[in-house]
Structure formats: C-alpha cells, structure tokens
Amino acid sequence: MNIEIIIKNKTIEVVLMSENMPKDNFFITKEHSLSEELLPSIDDLLIRNGLSTENIKKMILKSDMGENFTTHRIALTVVKAFNWSKTCG
C-alpha cells in the first residue's frame, strides 16, 4: 500500500492506495492548515483502515504547485521524511 498526497488547484487530497486503486481518502480544505492537519489526518486514515505505518510501502507527492509554495514544501518534507524512515528500519 502507498499513500499519495495530491495537490491540485489548491486542493489537498490524501489517498490510501492498494494495488493502484484508491481504498480511502480525505481532503484538507482549510487554507494555511496543512502543517497542523496533515500528520494527524494520515494517522486517522491508517487507524480507520486498521493499518500502521509498517503497512505503507511509500508516500508519493503529486503536485501542480511549484516548489516555492509552502504547501508543496510541507507535503514534500513529510513524503521525504516518511520514505527515508522506511530505509532506516
């Protein structure tokens, strides 16, 4: 399973993917709240599906925003940190 963070037209969707098919998702709609909502929301998504981070192979970011936008940088940092942690275990 993977988690995809999709940023499109200033809408943020986090999707739990199983065999390239969406299994569950949520949206973050409040502006300027990504840094506060992203990690707890991912945790809720995993709990809701009876999973832990050990069940997730990797995170992927798909964004139509440039790298100079804070939203993109926050999401990219979470993705990179998660994927890095999978190599340390």
C-alpha positions in Angstrom: 0.0 0.0 0.0 1.0 3.6 -0.7 -0.2 7.0 0.4 -0.5 9.7 -2.2 -0.6 13.3 -1.4 -2.2 15.1 -4.3 -2.2 18.9 -4.5 -4.3 20.2 -7.4 -5.8 23.6 -7.9 -5.0 24.4 -4.2 -7.0 21.3 -3.1 -5.1 18.8 -1.0 -6.2 15.1 -1.1 -4.5 12.3 0.7 -5.3 8.9 -0.8 -4.6 5.4 0.6 -3.8 3.3 -2.5 -4.0 -0.5 -2.6 -2.7 -2.2 -5.8 -3.0 1.1 -7.7 -6.7 1.6 -6.6 -7.9 4.1 -4.1 -9.0 2.5 -0.9 -9.7 5.6 1.3 -9.1 9.3 1.2 -9.6 12.6 2.9 -9.3 16.3 1.9 -7.7 19.2 3.7 -9.8 22.2 2.7 -8.8 24.9 5.2 -6.2 27.2 3.8 -3.0 27.5 5.8 -3.7 24.4 7.9 -1.6 21.7 6.2 1.2 21.8 8.7 -1.3 21.3 11.5 -3.6 18.7 9.9 -1.5 16.5 7.6 0.2 14.2 10.1 -2.8 13.7 12.4 -5.1 13.1 9.4 -2.7 10.5 7.9 -2.7 8.8 11.3 -6.5 8.8 11.4 -6.6 7.4 7.9 -4.4 4.5 8.9 -6.3 3.8 12.1 -9.6 3.9 10.2 -8.3 1.2 7.9 -6.7 -0.9 10.6 -3.2 -0.2 9.4 0.1 1.2 10.7 3.0 2.9 9.0 4.6 -0.5 8.7 1.9 -1.5 6.2 2.7 1.5 3.9 5.4 0.9 1.4 6.0 4.6 0.4 4.4 8.0 0.1 4.1 9.8 -3.2 3.6 13.6 -3.8 1.7 14.7 -6.9 1.5 18.5 -7.1 0.7 21.1 -9.6 2.3 23.8 -7.4 5.8 24.9 -7.8 8.5 24.2 -5.3 8.4 27.7 -4.0 4.9 27.3 -2.5 4.8 26.5 1.3 2.1 23.9 0.8 4.2 22.0 -1.7 7.3 22.2 0.6 5.4 20.9 3.7 4.0 18.0 1.8 7.3 17.2 0.2 9.1 17.2 3.6 6.5 14.8 5.0 6.9 12.5 2.0 10.7 12.6 2.1 10.9 12.0 5.8 8.5 9.1 5.7 10.3 7.4 2.8 13.7 8.0 4.4 12.4 6.4 7.6 11.4 3.2 5.6 15.1 2.8 4.7 16.4 3.1 8.3 14.3 0.3 9.8 
